[in-house]
Amino acid sequence: MDAARLPGTDGPDQVVAHVDMDCFYAACERRREPALEGEPLVVGMGYEAEETHGAVATASYEAREYGVESAMPISQALEALPRKVDAARDPDADVEAAGFYRPVDMEFYESVAEEVREIIHDEADVVREVSIDEAYLDVTDHVGWDAVKSWAADLKTRIESEVGVVASVGVAPTMSAAKVASDREKPDGLVVVRPGTVRSFFEDLPVEDVHGVGPVTARELGAMGVETAGDLAAADPEELERRFGERGREIRRFARGDDERQVTPRGNPKSLSRESAFTDATDDADTIRRRVRTLAEAVADRASRKDARYQTIGIKVVVPPYDINTRARSLPGPVDDPELVESVALDLLGEFEGVAVRKAGVRVSNLDFSAGEQASLDGFDGVAAAGQETDADHPADAGQPSLDAFSGGGESSGDETADAGNRGPEGQTTLWEYV
């Protein structure tokens, strides 16, 4: 069956967008070091300087042209793409055929993903965060099919202009089709699959592109003569069930455009925040305080609309180039108090008086969604000082090696789970749930 209308529903077609950041770790490193733009770049995990152990977490598209792939051992990646610094020292090496390596810096990547998350939550009321660089959005009540391509283009433009990283977006009436659509024209892709065209969209795609079909299943299907999604859609469902159990019928349904899943958030958020960048870094105290007041109001309003009380109030201050500093203060108990959010945020901001600020943010965390009695704030000043959280700075580039440092990179290695889709190392840490 084609997904012109979702099975079991009487309303209009669901409009699902899948947002997937392109080579996210590499994009974050390039945001921090613009000189890396256009260069072969490998981001690796488990790496130590001058060592060759570890594995590729992300490889830029330029690095992939040399055969570097996700989950590849760093030693193997170095054979395909030597370090630029090593090539420069070797008179027999080709410096042009070498690349840059960086270690994974999750704190920095999470801070960038937080900025993306703020945008996607502005654009959709229902969001399912899948990983640090991937999310589903249900925009059925936000935009119709006639305007959805323009909306998706604006979303991509906003992410790139405000955050400095690139997203690919797929839009379809089903989650599985939206996921595949976001992968079709990477990098910087935008594909819209309209209702009534899902099955034809899948028809000629490799079977491994079907949601829930990983490398192992694809090989087994190939042995059955099932090479494309169209082959899978036409396959005998009973034979598929005998071979793969109920999952065999499920992947056949996905290949036919039949996907009844709804975009559902993964539980309540752990915190709520708002951030805003200045056009140019400024040290004007009044300008910064006005911005923080606006952010505090927005965060408190968002918490109230979600019926969330908060026990911790914090700020984020980014100073040039991208040094991230956070401060937070804990309260005696969970509250819903917009004036207090503003007061605490401004008090914490006082430490940065006279400092040029590139971006500011306000966050409430330790959220409580139960309908309990609000904590008394009598004697707040004394308790707050005792309960204040660690005021350690978190510079984004702390310990960051220079251009001769090493890492590794990579993305999709394939996944057999229907919910996770085909994700690799970069799709394993869910950040958008943390913020």
Secondary structure, DSSP 8 states (H G I E B T S, - for coil): --TTS-TT--SS---EEEEEETTHHHHHHHHH-GGGTTS-EEEEES--TT---SEEEEE-HHHHTTT--TT-BHHHHHHHS-BHHHHHH-TTS-GGG-BEEEE--HHHHHHHHHHHHHHHHHH-SEEEEEETTEEEEE-TTT--TTTHHHHHHHHHHHHHHHHS--EEEEEESSHHHHHHHHHHT-SS-EEE--TT-HHHHHTTSBGGGSTT--HHHHHHHHHTT--BHHHHHHS-HHHHHHHHTHHHHHHHHHHTT---------SS-SEEEEEEEEEEEE--HHHHHHHHHHHHHHHHHHHHHTT-EEEEEEEEEEETTTEEEEEEEEEEEEE--HHHHHHHHHHHHGGGTT--EEEEEEEEEEEE-S-------TTHHHHHHHH-----EE-TTTT---TT-------------TTT-S--GGGS---TTT-
